Amino acid sequence: MNFRKTTGNLKEIPQFGQAIHQGFSVFYRGFGLFAIVSIIVFWVIGSKYNFFEYLEQNIDFFTVSKMKVFYYLTFGLQFGFYIWSSLHFAPFGFNYNVGNEKGNLAYHIFSGFKGEGSVSEGMWVLENSFTSHHIDLYLKLAIIIPIALFLYAGYKMGKSKTFSWKSVILFSLIYSLFMSITAGFTNLEMVLKYNGTDVINKPTSLFFGFHPFGMFIRSFIFSFIVSYAGSFINKIVKKA
């Protein structure tokens, strides 16, 4: 099934076809780009340092020989979406509650790392790693990618004879819905109850990822503002 061709056919719908098509297209173009890059990075690093082989030797249930490609694809898709989501100004969060001990760590593309509880003690390691490898700088520069895709989507919608601000709203709703649903699927959340010598019947909870509702709001605002600005490009080009 040619997904691109399927959504491309939606452009023929008189009033909102282009908006629906662009809502699909921007999502899989942006997410797909960073997913492919992440898969390649994981493949190179995993092959160079024998990462999965090391896990297989030290973890009994971890088998790599027949599932290596699956792990590369899984981690690549997961982190590809995490990077793409970070470019929408959404904070990436890690929360835990082990017995009576709680902590949380969040990363925002502009404000950096913020932590509470014991997890904040090792936060400087992450901050130093991001700074020394210029990861924070690369992420800031990468914001130009979603901006360019939103501007292009707005430009394409603006070329339609039936264009109105309602088209931009529909585009933003469709795009944000995809972002929030994917955020929900890619989150890692775990709740356990166990008996131990120090902690008895204390719940353990872990959360790793983005909150879907917050992702929806940020994606909608970001995509609406930039794509609406992009809809004026066609008018500027005609006057030039």
Salt bridges, closest charged atoms under 4 A:
GLU53 OE2 - LYS68 NZ 2.68
